[in-house]
């Protein structure tokens, strides 16, 4: 099974929570007080790209490792 690297551009992320709601693996955690979300459980990422496709700020990146 492939593993993936998940990153969030904190300068672009508004903390809207769309990725939190759509991610089937629960990879993301909310930021404090509207701060950028963060990939908390990156090893759970299945590479579906739902977060990337749904992010209104285009601030998420998912890449296969190795």
ChimeraX attribute file (.defattr): number of C-alpha atoms within 10 A of each C-alpha:
attribute: neighborCount
match mode: 1-to-1
recipient: residues
	/A:1	4
	/A:2	10
	/A:3	15
	/A:4	18
	/A:5	15
	/A:6	22
	/A:7	15
	/A:8	18
	/A:9	15
	/A:10	15
	/A:11	9
	/A:12	13
	/A:13	21
	/A:14	16
	/A:15	20
	/A:16	17
	/A:17	17
	/A:18	15
	/A:19	23
	/A:20	19
	/A:21	11
	/A:22	15
	/A:23	18
	/A:24	14
	/A:25	15
	/A:26	16
	/A:27	19
	/A:28	23
	/A:29	16
	/A:30	17
	/A:31	16
	/A:32	9
	/A:33	7
	/A:34	12
	/A:35	14
	/A:36	20
	/A:37	24
	/A:38	21
	/A:39	19
	/A:40	13
	/A:41	13
	/A:42	18
	/A:43	14
	/A:44	15
	/A:45	22
	/A:46	17
	/A:47	17
	/A:48	12
	/A:49	15
	/A:50	13
	/A:51	23
	/A:52	20
	/A:53	12
	/A:54	14
	/A:55	16
	/A:56	15
	/A:57	13
	/A:58	14
	/A:59	17
	/A:60	23
	/A:61	15
	/A:62	18
	/A:63	12
	/A:64	12
	/A:65	9
	/A:66	7
